[in-house]
Amino acid sequence: DFVGGLNIKKIYGDRALAIFIMPPSVDALRERLEKRGTDTSEVIESRLAKAEHEMSFAPQFDVIIENDDFDKAKQETYEVIKKFINS
């Protein structure tokens, strides 16, 4: 979770890479969750509230990757990690 990620970053500083993966918007996340059809509206609202709270911490991470396209986000994540490891 994001708290653990930030704690690791505090402990290890530049020796750790903190990556925050976020949806393009809360509305896009809502749409994804509703399309799945696996959660009640109450659960979706709870998840959205949690996501909004977590997204407010994104600027504290080293890198923010927007998951608007899974393959693109996956490739970007790979490249960021590869660059970090090789530096």
PABA-91478 format. One record per residue: x, y, z of N, C-alpha, C in turn; residue number from 1. Coordinates in pm, 1 decimal, padded with zeros to 6 digits, m for minus. Each point is the difference from the previous one (the first is absolute). Example, Ala and Ser with C-alpha at 12.3 -4.5 7.8 and 13.67 -1.06 7.14 Angstrom:
<rs>
01319.0 | m00569.0 | 00780.0 | m00089.0 | 00119.0 | 00000.0 | 00090.0 | 00120.0 | 00000.0 | 1
m00035.0 | 00105.0 | m00072.0 | 00082.0 | 00119.0 | 00006.0 | m00077.0 | 00109.0 | 00073.0 | 2
</rs>
This chain:
<rs>
00082.5 | m00119.2 | 00000.0 | m00082.5 | 00119.2 | 00000.0 | 00086.8 | 00125.4 | 00000.0 | 1
m00062.3 | 00113.3 | m00018.7 | 00077.5 | 00123.1 | m00015.7 | 00074.5 | 00040.1 | 00126.9 | 2
m00054.5 | m00028.5 | 00116.2 | 00068.6 | 00035.9 | 00125.7 | 00129.1 | m00080.0 | 00012.5 | 3
m00006.9 | m00128.6 | m00029.8 | 00119.6 | m00083.8 | 00004.8 | 00103.8 | 00046.4 | m00100.6 | 4
m00045.1 | 00036.3 | m00117.9 | 00091.7 | 00050.3 | m00101.5 | 00071.0 | 00126.4 | 00045.5 | 5
m00074.0 | 00090.2 | 00059.5 | 00061.6 | 00124.0 | 00048.0 | 00094.1 | m00026.3 | 00117.8 | 6
m00034.1 | m00095.1 | 00084.8 | 00088.5 | m00034.8 | 00112.0 | 00130.9 | m00060.1 | m00049.4 | 7
m00008.6 | m00086.4 | m00099.6 | 00122.5 | m00057.7 | m00057.1 | 00086.4 | 00110.5 | m00058.8 | 8
m00063.2 | 00093.9 | m00068.9 | 00074.3 | 00111.6 | m00059.7 | 00067.6 | 00083.4 | 00108.7 | 9
m00067.7 | 00021.6 | 00111.6 | 00058.8 | 00075.9 | 00111.6 | 00124.3 | m00070.0 | 00053.2 | 10
m00007.3 | m00131.1 | 00011.8 | 00111.0 | m00077.6 | 00056.4 | 00117.3 | m00007.2 | m00096.6 | 11
m00028.1 | m00028.6 | m00126.2 | 00106.8 | m00026.2 | m00096.0 | 00035.1 | 00118.1 | m00090.2 | 12
m00078.6 | 00104.2 | 00001.2 | 00030.9 | 00119.3 | m00078.7 | 00020.2 | m00030.6 | m00146.7 | 13
00111.6 | 00046.6 | m00054.5 | 00028.0 | m00016.7 | m00142.7 | 00032.0 | m00143.3 | m00040.1 | 14
00015.3 | m00088.8 | 00098.4 | 00025.0 | m00141.1 | m00032.3 | m00129.8 | m00074.5 | m00029.5 | 15
m00112.9 | 00069.3 | 00013.2 | m00130.7 | m00059.1 | m00030.2 | m00069.8 | 00085.1 | m00105.8 | 16
m00078.9 | m00063.2 | m00081.3 | m00077.4 | 00068.8 | m00102.7 | m00147.6 | m00016.2 | 00034.4 | 17
m00065.1 | 00111.3 | 00023.2 | m00142.1 | m00002.3 | 00034.0 | m00081.1 | 00034.7 | m00125.3 | 18
m00079.9 | m00095.7 | m00045.6 | m00082.1 | 00017.8 | m00119.3 | m00146.6 | m00003.8 | 00039.8 | 19
m00073.6 | 00099.9 | m00043.5 | m00143.4 | 00005.4 | 00027.0 | m00073.7 | m00023.6 | m00131.2 | 20
m00079.9 | m00106.3 | m00005.6 | m00080.5 | m00030.8 | m00117.7 | m00140.6 | 00052.3 | 00026.7 | 21
m00047.3 | 00087.5 | m00088.8 | m00131.5 | 00057.7 | 00024.8 | m00088.2 | m00004.6 | m00124.7 | 22
m00130.5 | m00000.1 | 00022.1 | m00092.1 | 00002.8 | m00113.6 | 00001.4 | 00138.8 | m00063.2 | 23
m00048.8 | 00011.9 | m00123.1 | m00002.4 | 00130.7 | m00064.4 | m00085.6 | 00101.3 | 00076.5 | 24
m00103.7 | m00049.4 | 00067.8 | m00087.6 | 00086.5 | 00078.1 | m00085.5 | m00087.2 | 00091.0 | 25
m00064.6 | 00062.6 | 00095.6 | m00091.0 | m00073.3 | 00087.3 | m00119.6 | m00049.1 | m00081.8 | 26
m00043.7 | 00080.3 | m00096.0 | m00111.8 | m00042.5 | m00084.9 | 00036.1 | m00122.9 | m00082.0 | 27
00122.4 | m00003.9 | m00051.8 | 00044.6 | m00117.1 | m00076.5 | 00005.6 | m00122.3 | 00090.5 | 28
00046.5 | 00019.1 | 00123.2 | 00004.4 | m00111.7 | 00095.0 | m00141.5 | m00048.3 | 00030.7 | 29
m00091.2 | 00093.6 | 00019.9 | m00140.0 | m00036.9 | 00025.8 | m00054.0 | m00085.0 | m00115.4 | 30
00025.8 | 00043.9 | m00121.1 | m00047.1 | m00071.6 | m00117.9 | 00057.3 | m00141.7 | m00004.9 | 31
00128.8 | m00013.0 | 00028.0 | 00063.6 | m00132.5 | 00000.4 | m00063.9 | m00092.1 | 00103.5 | 32
m00019.2 | 00053.6 | 00119.9 | m00057.8 | m00080.7 | 00107.4 | m00143.5 | m00040.0 | m00031.8 | 33
m00077.2 | 00092.2 | m00055.9 | m00138.9 | m00031.1 | m00033.3 | m00007.8 | m00102.8 | m00112.1 | 34
00089.6 | 00009.7 | m00098.6 | 00000.3 | m00096.2 | m00111.2 | 00030.7 | m00141.5 | 00046.3 | 35
00082.1 | m00010.4 | 00104.1 | 00033.1 | m00134.2 | 00051.6 | m00123.7 | m00071.4 | 00051.0 | 36
m00088.0 | 00075.8 | 00063.3 | m00123.0 | m00057.8 | 00052.5 | 00019.5 | m00092.8 | 00116.7 | 37
00109.8 | 00016.7 | 00073.7 | 00028.2 | m00090.8 | 00111.5 | m00027.4 | 00061.6 | 00136.6 | 38
m00018.0 | 00130.8 | 00005.0 | m00018.5 | 00067.7 | 00128.7 | m00133.4 | 00072.7 | 00005.0 | 39
m00052.5 | 00012.9 | 00120.5 | m00121.7 | 00078.5 | 00019.5 | 00034.5 | 00148.0 | m00014.2 | 40
m00100.1 | 00081.7 | m00015.7 | 00023.8 | 00143.8 | m00012.0 | 00064.7 | 00055.6 | 00126.4 | 41
m00034.6 | m00056.8 | 00115.3 | 00061.4 | 00044.8 | 00125.7 | 00148.7 | m00031.5 | 00002.3 | 42
00036.3 | m00118.4 | m00045.8 | 00141.5 | m00039.8 | m00004.4 | 00074.7 | 00088.4 | m00099.6 | 43
m00061.0 | 00027.4 | m00113.1 | 00063.9 | 00086.8 | m00100.0 | 00023.4 | 00138.3 | 00058.7 | 44
m00098.4 | 00055.7 | 00066.1 | 00015.5 | 00133.0 | 00060.3 | 00111.9 | 00000.7 | 00103.9 | 45
00008.0 | m00106.7 | 00078.8 | 00106.7 | m00011.3 | 00099.8 | 00137.0 | m00007.3 | m00067.6 | 46
00008.8 | m00078.7 | m00105.6 | 00127.4 | m00012.7 | m00071.8 | 00039.9 | 00131.9 | m00065.4 | 47
m00096.7 | 00072.0 | m00052.6 | 00029.0 | 00128.8 | m00062.8 | 00048.4 | 00102.2 | 00102.3 | 48
m00062.8 | 00000.7 | 00116.3 | 00042.8 | 00092.2 | 00105.7 | 00143.0 | m00032.3 | 00042.5 | 49
00029.4 | m00127.8 | 00015.1 | 00135.7 | m00041.6 | 00036.4 | 00099.0 | 00039.5 | m00109.1 | 50
m00037.4 | m00021.6 | m00125.9 | 00088.2 | 00034.1 | m00111.9 | 00026.2 | 00149.9 | m00004.5 | 51
m00102.5 | 00081.1 | 00020.4 | 00019.0 | 00145.7 | 00000.0 | 00097.2 | 00041.5 | 00109.9 | 52
m00014.5 | m00060.1 | 00116.1 | 00091.0 | 00029.8 | 00111.1 | 00143.3 | m00038.9 | m00036.7 | 53
00016.4 | m00120.3 | m00052.6 | 00133.1 | m00047.0 | m00036.8 | 00061.4 | 00085.3 | m00110.5 | 54
m00081.2 | 00041.3 | m00096.7 | 00050.6 | 00081.3 | m00110.4 | 00053.9 | 00134.2 | 00048.1 | 55
m00047.3 | 00047.9 | 00112.4 | 00050.2 | 00127.3 | 00052.6 | 00145.7 | m00011.4 | 00045.7 | 56
00048.1 | m00121.8 | 00019.1 | 00138.6 | m00022.7 | 00041.1 | 00094.0 | m00024.9 | m00117.9 | 57
m00053.3 | m00009.1 | m00119.7 | 00080.4 | m00030.4 | m00118.6 | 00121.1 | 00092.4 | m00015.2 | 58
m00012.3 | 00131.2 | 00024.0 | 00116.7 | 00087.9 | m00017.9 | 00119.6 | m00034.1 | 00090.5 | 59
m00021.8 | m00078.7 | 00102.8 | 00109.0 | m00037.2 | 00089.5 | 00083.3 | m00116.6 | m00055.6 | 60
m00045.4 | m00060.2 | m00107.8 | 00071.0 | m00111.2 | m00061.5 | 00099.3 | 00051.9 | m00103.2 | 61
00098.1 | m00080.9 | m00033.8 | 00101.0 | 00039.7 | m00097.9 | m00058.0 | 00009.7 | m00140.4 | 62
m00088.2 | m00091.2 | m00032.7 | m00056.7 | m00007.9 | m00133.9 | m00148.9 | m00028.5 | 00011.6 | 63
m00076.6 | 00067.4 | m00084.4 | m00143.6 | m00027.3 | m00009.7 | m00024.7 | m00053.7 | m00139.9 | 64
m00060.9 | m00117.0 | m00005.7 | m00033.1 | m00060.3 | m00128.5 | m00151.4 | m00008.8 | m00009.9 | 65
m00051.4 | 00060.4 | m00105.7 | m00143.9 | m00002.8 | m00021.5 | m00037.4 | m00126.5 | m00075.7 | 66
m00089.6 | m00076.9 | 00057.4 | m00043.3 | m00125.6 | m00060.1 | m00123.6 | 00024.5 | m00086.5 | 67
00022.1 | 00073.0 | m00109.7 | m00110.1 | 00022.4 | m00093.4 | m00005.1 | m00109.8 | m00105.9 | 68
00112.6 | m00065.1 | m00023.0 | 00011.0 | m00113.1 | m00091.9 | 00094.0 | m00100.0 | 00066.4 | 69
m00049.7 | m00119.9 | 00028.3 | 00076.5 | m00095.9 | 00079.0 | 00137.7 | m00028.9 | m00058.9 | 70
00005.2 | m00031.4 | m00129.4 | 00128.4 | m00034.6 | m00061.8 | 00098.1 | 00116.9 | 00003.5 | 71
m00049.7 | 00119.4 | m00023.2 | 00083.5 | 00119.5 | 00005.3 | 00052.2 | 00022.8 | 00142.3 | 72
m00087.9 | m00011.8 | 00098.5 | 00040.0 | 00018.9 | 00140.0 | 00100.5 | m00106.7 | 00042.4 | 73
m00022.2 | m00123.0 | m00044.5 | 00091.8 | m00109.9 | 00032.1 | 00138.2 | 00027.9 | m00058.2 | 74
00005.6 | 00043.8 | m00124.8 | 00127.5 | 00029.8 | m00065.2 | 00070.1 | 00117.6 | 00068.0 | 75
m00076.6 | 00103.0 | 00032.5 | 00058.3 | 00116.6 | 00067.6 | 00056.8 | m00039.3 | 00136.3 | 76
m00072.7 | m00084.2 | 00072.2 | 00047.5 | m00047.2 | 00130.3 | 00129.6 | m00078.4 | m00016.2 | 77
00002.3 | m00087.7 | m00098.3 | 00120.3 | m00078.4 | m00028.3 | 00118.9 | 00092.1 | m00028.5 | 78
m00019.2 | 00100.4 | m00084.5 | 00108.2 | 00091.1 | m00037.5 | 00050.0 | 00079.7 | 00120.4 | 79
m00090.6 | 00046.4 | 00082.9 | 00038.5 | 00076.7 | 00119.1 | 00082.3 | m00086.5 | 00094.7 | 80
m00043.6 | m00123.3 | 00022.2 | 00073.4 | m00089.6 | 00089.3 | 00135.5 | m00036.1 | m00059.5 | 81
00003.3 | m00030.1 | m00127.9 | 00125.2 | m00033.3 | m00066.9 | 00100.7 | 00115.1 | 00013.1 | 82
m00045.1 | 00120.7 | m00024.2 | 00087.2 | 00117.7 | 00011.8 | 00050.1 | 00015.2 | 00143.6 | 83
m00087.3 | m00021.2 | 00097.3 | 00038.7 | 00012.0 | 00140.0 | 00105.8 | m00103.8 | 00036.6 | 84
m00019.8 | m00123.2 | m00042.6 | 00094.2 | m00107.8 | 00032.7 | 00135.4 | 00024.3 | m00065.9 | 85
m00002.3 | 00051.8 | m00120.3 | 00125.0 | 00019.9 | m00074.7 | 00071.9 | 00130.9 | 00032.4 | 86
m00056.8 | 00080.0 | 00085.2 | 00065.3 | 00127.5 | 00031.0 | 00089.1 | m00008.8 | 00123.1 | 87
</rs>
